[in-house]
Amino acid sequence: MRFVLSILGVSLFFGISFAQEVTIGNTTLTQRDVVTGIQVPWEIIWGPDDHIWITERRGQILRVEPESGNFTVVLDWRNEVESGGEPGMLGMALHPDFENTPLVYVVYCYGSGFSVQERLVSFEWDGMNLSNQQILLDEIPGGGIHNGSRILITDDQKILMTIGDRGNADLSQNMNSINGKLLRLNLDGSIPDDNPDPNSYIYSFGHRNAQGLCFGPNGLLYSSEHGAQSSDEFNIIEENRNYGWPNVQGACNTASEINFCNAFDVKEPLLEWSPCIAVNDIIYYDHPAIPEFENSILMAVLGGLSGGAQGIIHIQMSEDGLEATEGEKYFTNFGRLRDICINPYNGALYMATNGPGYPGSGPNRIVEYRNLDYVVSNTNDPAALNRFIQISPNPMTISGQFQFSNNFLGAYYQIIGFNGQLMEEGRVFSTELTLDLKNYTAGTYYISATNSLGTVTKTFVVQ
């Protein structure tokens, strides 16, 4: 173990960790790493308990206090979840009346090989953990690709759930299959009486693999959808409409597509991208902290199979929400970006990274970008601010200093490279420690320390 006691003053420890800034119009956003070292986060949502909830594709659900970055694993379902390649623990939503009905809804894949299936379930939250799984929809045909599945709960307390075509394009136009569809369910998993067909979960069809879903201006529903080699789509979703796949890709602009669109009332996308950039989750931004983003959809982009197109795309919506204009792409230096959520108090953006290449690999981060000039207090957990790790300098060269809050004394720590290599591990015996870097190569690392309250991580760079 190469940690030694530091005698440096505590004033060295309170700088922002290699903060980077992005300017959007007249607004400056400052970067902060909230969590580091998680494994392929798929869904991140701001919960009604003012915590960030995360699904990891490998089968865990994390709950993060956003100011300190302290997180706990509230469900470990890795033995139940198939997570090789695209399958895994996917979409998640919290009950809209979470305080009185603390239910968390999740979609995950199970089985293996050609027998992968999906299920929609709910878990009960007891303030510490998730338990008491209730299966709402089971034996959904899945596959190694195109499983969806983003979920959203509507104001009338219905679940909307995207289901991919699992690599069988013909299923999207087959009304006897729920693959390639957007489903609508009651919160108990039953079929709503006012569905287009009261005997079917299907709400819209002709989808390939929609993995973004949100409400926007005037309550309109939007989705982002993966195309094949061309025509990733951004759509308005309408009840009982056909979105064309596989007969139509993107707009109706060939003779055969036009004939099909006219015959089957196909809804064309608001925007499309060719070649595919691998569009993912979308969220509506309408907060004064970033005026340039007000009345906009922000779309996470994975970058395509060959990469290079990743980032967050700003989509400006018309006042009525019926038209969309593609704006600039931001945050392009993090690799694949899977999801994004918003702090409703200070308007900060949180982004989930997924590694450099398809289909995603860890370690990954949740990164915050915040307008520090827009000041508001939002923490519901003052004690969380007393759990911290501070680093100085950052980047480091010969050595680096760490300061831990008192509640980490006796806790275990690890230092891990972004290539996954474990560099150090041990226990925290002092609040002030120095790291000797003689055996470290230049690169990015993170320290993770766990006590009875949870885990805190911090990223640092060695030059």
C-alpha positions as CSV (number, residue, x, y, z in Angstrom):
1,M,0.0,0.0,0.0
2,R,1.5,3.3,-1.1
3,F,-0.6,5.8,0.9
4,V,1.4,7.8,3.5
5,L,0.2,10.3,6.1
6,S,0.0,13.9,4.8
7,I,1.0,16.9,6.9
8,L,-0.3,19.4,4.4
9,G,-3.0,21.9,5.4
10,V,-6.6,21.3,4.6
11,S,-6.7,24.4,2.5
12,L,-5.1,22.3,-0.3
13,F,-8.2,20.2,-0.7
14,F,-11.1,22.4,-1.6
15,G,-10.6,23.2,-5.3
16,I,-13.0,22.1,-8.1
17,S,-11.6,18.9,-9.6
18,F,-10.2,19.9,-13.0
19,A,-13.5,21.7,-13.7
20,Q,-14.3,22.1,-17.4
21,E,-16.7,24.7,-18.8
22,V,-19.0,24.8,-21.8
23,T,-20.5,28.0,-23.0
24,I,-24.0,27.9,-24.5
25,G,-25.0,31.3,-25.8
26,N,-24.5,33.6,-22.8
27,T,-24.6,30.8,-20.3
28,T,-21.5,29.1,-18.8
29,L,-21.9,25.5,-17.5
30,T,-19.3,24.0,-15.2
31,Q,-18.6,20.3,-15.1
32,R,-18.6,18.1,-12.0
33,D,-18.3,14.3,-11.7
34,V,-21.1,13.1,-9.5
35,V,-20.4,9.3,-9.6
36,T,-17.5,7.4,-11.2
37,G,-16.9,3.6,-11.6
38,I,-20.4,2.4,-12.3
39,Q,-21.1,-0.1,-15.0
40,V,-23.1,0.9,-18.1
41,P,-25.8,3.1,-16.6
42,W,-28.9,2.7,-18.8
43,E,-31.6,4.9,-17.2
44,I,-31.0,7.9,-14.9
45,I,-34.0,9.8,-13.5
46,W,-34.4,12.5,-11.0
47,G,-36.7,11.0,-8.4
48,P,-39.4,12.7,-6.3
49,D,-37.1,12.0,-3.3
50,D,-34.5,14.4,-4.8
51,H,-32.1,11.6,-5.6
52,I,-30.9,10.3,-8.9
53,W,-32.0,6.8,-9.6
54,I,-29.9,4.6,-12.0
55,T,-30.3,1.3,-13.6
56,E,-27.0,-0.5,-14.5
57,R,-27.4,-2.8,-17.5
58,R,-25.7,-5.6,-15.6
59,G,-28.7,-5.7,-13.1
60,Q,-28.3,-3.2,-10.3
61,I,-30.3,-0.1,-9.3
62,L,-28.4,2.7,-7.6
63,R,-29.7,5.7,-5.6
64,V,-27.4,8.8,-5.6
65,E,-27.5,11.9,-3.4
66,P,-26.5,14.4,-6.2
67,E,-24.6,17.0,-4.1
68,S,-22.1,14.6,-2.4
69,G,-22.3,11.8,-5.0
70,N,-22.9,9.3,-2.1
71,F,-24.7,6.3,-3.6
72,T,-26.1,3.0,-2.4
73,V,-27.0,-0.1,-4.2
74,V,-30.7,-0.5,-3.5
75,L,-31.3,-3.6,-5.7
76,D,-28.8,-6.2,-6.8
77,W,-30.5,-8.4,-9.4
78,R,-27.4,-9.5,-11.3
79,N,-28.3,-13.2,-10.8
80,E,-31.7,-12.6,-12.5
81,V,-30.7,-10.3,-15.4
82,E,-29.2,-11.3,-18.7
83,S,-26.8,-8.5,-19.6
84,G,-24.6,-9.8,-22.4
85,G,-24.5,-7.3,-25.2
86,E,-27.7,-5.2,-25.6
87,P,-30.0,-7.0,-23.1
88,G,-29.9,-6.1,-19.4
89,M,-31.7,-4.0,-16.8
90,L,-33.2,-1.2,-18.9
91,G,-35.9,1.3,-18.4
92,M,-37.2,2.6,-15.0
93,A,-39.9,4.9,-13.7
94,L,-41.0,5.9,-10.2
95,H,-44.7,6.0,-9.2
96,P,-46.0,9.6,-9.6
97,D,-47.2,9.6,-6.0
98,F,-44.0,8.1,-4.7
99,E,-44.3,9.4,-1.1
100,N,-47.6,7.5,-0.6
101,T,-47.1,4.7,-3.1
102,P,-43.3,4.0,-3.1
103,L,-43.1,1.7,-6.2
104,V,-40.4,1.6,-8.7
105,Y,-41.2,0.1,-12.2
106,V,-38.4,-1.6,-14.1
107,V,-37.9,-3.5,-17.3
108,Y,-35.2,-6.2,-17.5
109,C,-34.1,-9.1,-19.7
110,Y,-33.7,-12.7,-18.5
111,G,-32.9,-16.0,-20.1
112,S,-30.0,-16.4,-22.5
113,G,-29.0,-16.9,-26.1
114,F,-32.1,-17.3,-28.4
115,S,-34.4,-17.6,-25.4
116,V,-33.9,-14.0,-24.0
117,Q,-37.2,-12.6,-22.8
118,E,-38.2,-9.4,-21.0
119,R,-40.5,-8.5,-18.1
120,L,-42.0,-5.4,-16.7
121,V,-42.0,-5.5,-12.9
122,S,-42.5,-3.2,-9.8
123,F,-40.5,-3.2,-6.6
124,E,-41.5,-1.7,-3.2
125,W,-39.2,0.9,-1.7
126,D,-38.8,0.7,2.1
127,G,-36.4,3.7,2.5
128,M,-33.3,1.5,2.2
129,N,-33.8,-1.2,-0.4
130,L,-36.1,-2.4,-3.2
131,S,-38.0,-5.7,-2.6
132,N,-41.2,-7.6,-3.2
133,Q,-41.0,-7.9,-7.0
134,Q,-44.4,-7.9,-8.7
135,I,-44.5,-9.1,-12.3
136,L,-46.8,-6.9,-14.4
137,L,-46.0,-8.2,-17.9
138,D,-43.9,-11.3,-18.5
139,E,-42.5,-13.4,-21.3
140,I,-42.1,-10.6,-23.7
141,P,-40.0,-12.0,-26.6
142,G,-36.6,-10.5,-26.5
143,G,-33.3,-11.1,-28.2
144,G,-29.6,-10.2,-28.4
145,I,-30.6,-6.8,-30.0
146,H,-33.5,-4.4,-30.2
147,N,-35.2,-5.0,-26.8
148,G,-36.2,-1.3,-26.2
149,S,-37.2,-0.5,-23.5
150,R,-37.9,2.9,-22.1
151,I,-40.9,3.4,-19.8
152,L,-42.8,6.5,-18.8
153,I,-45.8,7.0,-16.5
154,T,-48.5,9.4,-17.7
155,D,-50.6,11.9,-15.8
156,D,-53.5,9.6,-16.0
157,Q,-51.3,6.9,-14.4
158,K,-50.7,4.6,-17.3
159,I,-47.4,3.0,-18.2
160,L,-46.0,3.6,-21.7
161,M,-43.3,1.1,-22.7
162,T,-41.3,0.8,-25.9
163,I,-40.6,-2.7,-27.2
164,G,-38.0,-3.3,-30.0
165,D,-38.5,-5.7,-32.9
166,R,-35.8,-8.0,-31.4
167,G,-34.1,-8.1,-34.8
168,N,-37.2,-9.5,-36.6
169,A,-38.4,-6.5,-38.6
170,D,-41.6,-8.2,-39.8
171,L,-43.0,-8.2,-36.2
172,S,-43.3,-4.4,-36.2
173,Q,-46.3,-4.6,-38.6
174,N,-47.8,-7.7,-37.0
175,M,-50.6,-6.7,-34.7
176,N,-50.5,-10.2,-33.1
177,S,-47.0,-9.4,-31.7
178,I,-46.1,-6.8,-29.2
179,N,-42.6,-6.4,-30.6
180,G,-41.8,-3.2,-32.5
181,K,-44.6,-1.4,-30.6
182,L,-45.3,1.2,-28.0
183,L,-47.4,-0.4,-25.3
184,R,-49.9,1.3,-22.9
185,L,-50.7,-0.5,-19.6
186,N,-52.5,0.2,-16.3
187,L,-50.1,0.4,-13.3
188,D,-51.2,-3.1,-12.3
189,G,-50.2,-4.5,-15.7
190,S,-53.7,-4.9,-17.1
191,I,-54.9,-3.5,-20.4
192,P,-56.6,0.0,-20.2
193,D,-60.2,0.0,-21.4
194,D,-59.5,3.0,-23.5
195,N,-56.6,1.6,-25.5
196,P,-57.1,1.6,-29.3
197,D,-58.0,-2.0,-29.0
198,P,-59.4,-2.8,-25.5
199,N,-58.0,-6.3,-25.8
200,S,-54.4,-5.2,-26.7
201,Y,-51.5,-3.4,-25.0
202,I,-50.6,-1.8,-28.4
203,Y,-50.7,2.0,-28.5
204,S,-48.6,2.6,-31.7
205,F,-46.8,0.3,-34.1
206,G,-44.3,0.1,-36.9
207,H,-41.3,0.8,-34.6
208,R,-37.8,-0.6,-34.9
209,N,-36.2,0.0,-31.6
210,A,-37.4,3.2,-29.8
211,Q,-35.2,4.0,-26.7
212,G,-36.2,7.5,-25.9
213,L,-39.6,8.7,-24.6
214,C,-40.7,12.0,-23.1
215,F,-43.5,14.5,-22.9
216,G,-42.8,18.0,-24.3
217,P,-44.7,21.2,-25.1
218,N,-48.5,21.0,-24.5
219,G,-48.2,17.5,-23.2
220,L,-47.2,16.0,-26.6
221,L,-45.5,12.7,-26.5
222,Y,-42.1,12.2,-28.4
223,S,-39.8,9.3,-29.0
224,S,-36.4,8.7,-30.5
225,E,-35.9,5.6,-32.5
226,H,-32.9,3.7,-33.9
227,G,-32.8,3.2,-37.6
228,A,-30.9,0.6,-39.5
229,Q,-28.0,2.0,-41.5
230,S,-30.0,5.2,-42.1
231,S,-32.8,7.2,-40.7
232,D,-32.6,7.5,-36.9
233,E,-35.9,9.2,-36.0
234,F,-37.3,11.8,-33.7
235,N,-41.1,11.3,-33.7
236,I,-44.3,12.7,-32.3
237,I,-46.3,9.7,-31.0
238,E,-50.0,9.6,-31.8
239,E,-52.4,6.9,-30.7
240,N,-53.0,4.0,-33.1
241,R,-50.6,5.4,-35.7
242,N,-48.3,3.3,-37.9
243,Y,-44.6,4.5,-38.0
244,G,-43.7,2.5,-41.0
245,W,-40.9,0.1,-40.1
246,P,-39.7,-2.0,-42.0
247,N,-41.5,-0.8,-45.1
248,V,-40.6,2.9,-44.5
249,Q,-37.3,4.3,-43.1
250,G,-37.6,7.9,-42.0
251,A,-39.7,10.1,-44.3
252,C,-41.9,8.7,-47.0
253,N,-39.6,9.6,-49.9
254,T,-39.4,6.7,-52.3
255,A,-42.1,5.4,-54.6
256,S,-42.7,2.2,-52.5
257,E,-42.6,4.2,-49.3
258,I,-45.1,6.7,-50.5
259,N,-47.5,4.0,-51.6
260,F,-47.2,2.3,-48.2
261,C,-47.5,5.6,-46.3
262,N,-50.7,6.5,-48.2
263,A,-52.2,3.0,-47.7
264,F,-51.4,2.6,-44.0
265,D,-51.5,6.2,-42.6
266,V,-47.9,6.3,-41.7
267,K,-46.7,9.1,-39.4
268,E,-43.4,10.6,-40.6
269,P,-40.7,11.8,-38.2
270,L,-40.1,15.4,-37.3
271,L,-36.3,14.8,-37.7
272,E,-34.1,12.1,-39.0
273,W,-30.4,11.4,-39.2
274,S,-28.5,9.4,-41.9
275,P,-26.1,7.7,-41.5
276,C,-27.4,6.6,-38.1
277,I,-25.9,8.3,-35.1
278,A,-27.6,6.0,-32.5
279,V,-30.1,8.3,-30.9
280,N,-31.1,7.4,-27.3
281,D,-33.1,8.9,-24.5
282,I,-34.7,12.3,-24.7
283,I,-35.9,14.8,-22.1
284,Y,-37.8,18.1,-22.2
285,Y,-35.9,21.1,-20.8
286,D,-37.8,24.2,-19.8
287,H,-35.8,25.7,-17.0
288,P,-34.5,29.3,-16.6
289,A,-31.1,28.2,-15.5
290,I,-30.1,27.6,-19.2
291,P,-32.3,30.1,-21.1
292,E,-30.9,28.9,-24.5
293,F,-32.3,25.4,-23.8
294,E,-35.8,26.5,-22.7
295,N,-38.7,24.8,-24.6
296,S,-36.2,22.2,-26.0
297,I,-35.7,18.5,-26.3
298,L,-32.3,17.3,-25.3
299,M,-31.3,14.0,-26.9
300,A,-28.5,11.6,-25.8
301,V,-26.5,10.2,-28.7
302,L,-24.4,7.1,-28.5
303,G,-22.5,7.9,-31.7
304,G,-23.2,4.9,-34.0
305,L,-21.3,1.6,-34.3
306,S,-18.2,3.4,-35.4
307,G,-18.5,6.2,-33.0
308,G,-17.7,9.9,-33.6
309,A,-21.3,11.3,-33.5
310,Q,-21.8,11.1,-29.7
311,G,-23.0,14.0,-27.6
312,I,-26.2,15.8,-26.6
313,I,-28.3,17.2,-29.4
314,H,-30.3,20.4,-28.7
315,I,-33.7,20.2,-30.5
316,Q,-35.6,23.5,-30.4
317,M,-39.4,23.0,-30.4
318,S,-42.0,25.3,-31.8
319,E,-44.4,26.9,-29.3
320,D,-47.1,24.3,-30.2
321,G,-44.6,21.4,-30.2
322,L,-45.5,20.3,-33.7
323,E,-42.3,21.4,-35.3
324,A,-38.6,20.7,-34.4
325,T,-35.4,22.3,-35.4
326,E,-32.1,20.6,-34.9
327,G,-29.6,22.8,-33.1
328,E,-26.0,22.2,-32.0
329,K,-24.4,19.2,-30.4
330,Y,-22.7,19.5,-27.1
331,F,-20.7,17.4,-24.6
332,T,-19.0,15.4,-27.3
333,N,-15.9,14.4,-25.3
334,F,-17.3,11.7,-23.1
335,G,-17.8,8.8,-25.5
336,R,-21.2,7.2,-25.7
337,L,-24.0,9.1,-23.9
338,R,-26.9,6.9,-22.9
339,D,-29.2,9.1,-20.9
340,I,-29.8,12.5,-19.4
341,C,-31.8,13.9,-16.5
342,I,-32.4,17.4,-15.0
343,N,-32.2,18.8,-11.5
344,P,-35.7,20.5,-11.2
345,Y,-34.3,23.1,-8.7
346,N,-31.1,24.5,-10.2
347,G,-31.6,23.2,-13.8
348,A,-28.3,21.2,-13.8
349,L,-27.9,18.5,-16.5
350,Y,-26.7,15.0,-15.5
351,M,-25.4,12.7,-18.3
352,A,-24.7,8.9,-18.2
353,T,-21.6,7.8,-20.1
354,N,-21.3,4.3,-21.6
355,G,-17.7,4.0,-22.6
356,P,-16.0,4.5,-26.0
357,G,-17.6,1.8,-28.2
358,Y,-20.7,-0.4,-28.9
359,P,-22.5,-1.9,-27.0
360,G,-21.0,-0.1,-23.9
361,S,-18.4,-0.8,-21.3
362,G,-17.4,0.5,-17.9
363,P,-16.2,2.1,-15.8
364,N,-18.7,4.9,-16.4
365,R,-19.6,8.3,-14.9
366,I,-22.6,10.5,-14.1
367,V,-21.4,14.0,-15.1
368,E,-23.1,17.2,-14.0
369,Y,-23.1,20.5,-16.0
370,R,-24.5,23.4,-14.0
371,N,-24.9,27.1,-14.3
372,L,-23.2,28.2,-11.1
373,D,-24.6,31.7,-11.5
374,Y,-28.1,30.3,-11.0
375,V,-28.1,29.8,-7.2
376,V,-30.7,27.8,-5.4
377,S,-30.5,25.4,-2.4
378,N,-32.1,22.0,-3.1
379,T,-30.5,19.3,-1.0
380,N,-33.0,17.4,1.1
381,D,-30.2,15.6,3.0
382,P,-27.9,18.1,4.7
383,A,-25.9,15.2,6.3
384,A,-24.9,14.2,2.8
385,L,-22.7,17.2,2.5
386,N,-20.6,15.8,5.4
387,R,-19.6,12.8,3.3
388,F,-16.9,13.7,0.9
389,I,-13.5,13.0,-0.7
390,Q,-11.5,16.1,-1.8
391,I,-8.5,15.9,-4.1
392,S,-5.6,18.3,-4.8
393,P,-4.0,19.0,-7.2
394,N,-6.0,17.6,-10.1
395,P,-4.4,16.8,-12.5
396,M,-1.5,15.2,-10.5
397,T,2.1,14.6,-11.5
398,I,4.4,13.3,-8.7
399,S,1.9,12.9,-5.9
400,G,-1.6,13.8,-4.9
401,Q,-3.4,14.7,-1.7
402,F,-6.7,13.3,-0.5
403,Q,-8.9,14.4,2.3
404,F,-11.8,12.2,3.6
405,S,-14.6,13.2,5.8
406,N,-14.4,11.8,9.3
407,N,-17.1,9.2,8.6
408,F,-14.7,7.4,6.2
409,L,-12.2,6.6,8.9
410,G,-11.9,2.8,8.9
411,A,-13.7,2.5,5.6
412,Y,-12.3,0.6,2.6
413,Y,-11.1,2.3,-0.5
414,Q,-10.0,1.3,-4.0
415,I,-8.2,3.2,-6.7
416,I,-9.1,2.0,-10.2
417,G,-7.9,3.0,-13.7
418,F,-10.4,3.8,-16.4
419,N,-9.0,0.7,-18.1
420,G,-10.4,-1.3,-15.2
421,Q,-7.0,-2.0,-13.5
422,L,-7.1,-2.1,-9.7
423,M,-4.2,0.1,-8.6
424,E,-4.6,0.3,-4.8
425,E,-6.9,-0.9,-2.1
426,G,-6.9,-0.7,1.7
427,R,-8.5,1.1,4.6
428,V,-8.7,4.8,5.4
429,F,-6.7,5.4,8.7
430,S,-6.4,9.2,8.4
431,T,-8.5,12.0,7.0
432,E,-5.4,13.4,5.2
433,L,-3.5,11.1,2.9
434,T,-0.9,11.4,0.1
435,L,-0.8,9.2,-3.0
436,D,2.6,8.3,-4.4
437,L,2.4,8.2,-8.2
438,K,5.7,6.5,-9.1
439,N,4.0,3.4,-10.4
440,Y,1.1,5.2,-12.2
441,T,1.1,5.8,-16.0
442,A,-0.5,8.9,-17.4
443,G,-4.3,8.6,-17.6
444,T,-7.6,8.9,-15.7
445,Y,-8.3,7.1,-12.4
446,Y,-10.9,7.2,-9.7
447,I,-11.0,6.6,-6.0
448,S,-14.0,4.8,-4.4
449,A,-14.6,4.7,-0.7
450,T,-17.4,2.9,1.0
451,N,-18.8,3.3,4.6
452,S,-22.0,2.4,6.2
453,L,-23.8,5.3,4.5
454,G,-22.9,4.3,1.0
455,T,-20.1,5.0,-1.5
456,V,-18.4,8.2,-2.7
457,T,-16.2,8.4,-5.8
458,K,-13.9,11.0,-7.3
459,T,-12.1,11.1,-10.6
460,F,-8.5,12.3,-11.0
461,V,-6.0,12.6,-13.8
462,V,-2.3,11.6,-13.7
463,Q,-0.1,13.5,-16.1
